[in-house]
Amino acid sequence: MEPIYLDHAAATPMHPEALARMLPYMTKHYGNPSSIHSFGREALAAVAEARELIGAALKVSGRRVLFTSGGTESDNLAIHGLAARRGYAGHVITAKTEHHAVLHACERLEELGVQVTYLPVDATGRVKPEEVRQAIRPDTFLITIMYANNETGTIQPMKEIGQIAREAGVLFHTDAVQAFGTVPIDLNALGADLVSLSAHKIGGPKGVGALVVGEKVVLQPLLYGGTQERSRRAGTENVPGIVGFGAVVGLTVSRLAEKRAYLESLRTLLLEELAKHLPQEAFHVNGHPSERLPHIVNISFPGVSAETLLMNLDLAGVAAASGSACTSGSLEPSHVLEAMKVGADCVRSAIRFSFAPVTTKQEIVRAAEIVATFVRRHT
Ligand SMILES: Cc1ncc(COP(=O)(O)O)c(C=O)c1O
């Protein structure tokens, strides 16, 4: 039987149309966007078009879109790009449940002299806006809090945090890698100064992302060399990747409501099917019940080891994850669930299932049956 892939928050197949649009930029239109001849101008125009598509998806000018190699680089450029401008002095506010691309970048800031506050979260994974306000000091220059969590899907109170940052005159960065392309984001309403995006989470190619930067924000580059991306990110642009990213964003945004509703129906179906096979106390959903992404569901199966369950699921042809993609290989307990204080048993037994438009209802029904069989056997 065909394996069932339920780990789309880690990686998802490319949208065939986005792939088709990027291929000619590897063969026919191979010019360097910095070249002044027609080949170069053709590549430059394609990059500019992608920039506009991504800006339009967030309801801002394409001028604000700075292309990077992915979410990790975008997070690092936002955090270190601002801190370096300030001579690595001052104070930054973040949350304990951030992706490691933010957390480890902040830990490096501390080594370089910046003070960092790691805010706690409640049992659903949300920070309290009031605690963000209270953490602000006269030397705070950045609040970096993710839009939605990659392990639980919990969405942070973005508008409230944006408002607090604006009132205090502090820059606000959000890692929207998991949220972008799944829920609508109006950057003007959000009030974020910097937003990290990644193409490969939404059917674009791996190795390309963007940092959307407010007009007045000045960043110290991480890379030195040419004047690409208005001298903020040196290096020849990944033209095919950027074209694929722009294409998938254009294709997704026009059908966002439809995509969201379908993903939501898959999530509901998975929980309904599990409830058919297992007693209520055999599984517990981690995260916020309503303020959450539609395509990620984090479920603990108390008494079962996530590691054993994942291995058995893999043998039975079901691919899921524990914790984030980056930590699942190292089998460390999830820092996200630990910060939510869900209890050691829930942390040990948590599995993340994540879906995409290519996931079918039949796959969900079969996966639920396989999961329930193993859970019953191991409890
Ligand atoms: C929330 C979040 N931020 C950042 C990243 C890193 O993105 P990339 O793989 O494009 O470097 C990921 C990827 O798992 C993510 O889920």
Ligand as a Chemical Component Dictionary entry (heavy atoms), coordinates in Angstrom:
data_LIG
# 
_chem_comp.id                   LIG 
_chem_comp.type                 NON-POLYMER 
_chem_comp.pdbx_formal_charge   0 
_chem_comp.three_letter_code    LIG 
# 
loop_
_chem_comp_atom.comp_id 
_chem_comp_atom.atom_id 
_chem_comp_atom.alt_atom_id 
_chem_comp_atom.type_symbol 
_chem_comp_atom.charge 
_chem_comp_atom.model_Cartn_x 
_chem_comp_atom.model_Cartn_y 
_chem_comp_atom.model_Cartn_z 
_chem_comp_atom.pdbx_ordinal 
LIG C1 C1 C 0 8.315  28.238 12.390 1  
LIG C2 C2 C 0 9.526  27.921 11.577 2  
LIG N1 N1 N 0 10.497 28.836 11.461 3  
LIG C3 C3 C 0 11.601 28.622 10.722 4  
LIG C4 C4 C 0 11.783 27.428 10.055 5  
LIG C5 C5 C 0 13.016 27.237 9.233  6  
LIG O1 O1 O 0 12.707 27.418 7.877  7  
LIG P1 P1 P 0 13.696 26.863 6.732  8  
LIG O2 O2 O 0 13.586 25.387 6.756  9  
LIG O3 O3 O 0 13.172 27.481 5.471  10 
LIG O4 O4 O 0 15.063 27.370 7.078  11 
LIG C6 C6 C 0 10.802 26.432 10.150 12 
LIG C7 C7 C 0 10.999 25.117 9.498  13 
LIG O5 O5 O 0 10.701 24.077 10.065 14 
LIG C8 C8 C 0 9.630  26.692 10.924 15 
LIG O6 O6 O 0 8.661  25.774 11.048 16 
# 
loop_
_chem_comp_bond.comp_id 
_chem_comp_bond.atom_id_1 
_chem_comp_bond.atom_id_2 
_chem_comp_bond.value_order 
_chem_comp_bond.pdbx_ordinal 
LIG C1 C2 SING 1  
LIG C2 N1 SING 2  
LIG C2 C8 DOUB 3  
LIG N1 C3 DOUB 4  
LIG C3 C4 SING 5  
LIG C4 C5 SING 6  
LIG C4 C6 DOUB 7  
LIG C5 O1 SING 8  
LIG O1 P1 SING 9  
LIG P1 O2 DOUB 10 
LIG P1 O3 SING 11 
LIG P1 O4 SING 12 
LIG C6 C7 SING 13 
LIG C6 C8 SING 14 
LIG C7 O5 DOUB 15 
LIG C8 O6 SING 16 
# 
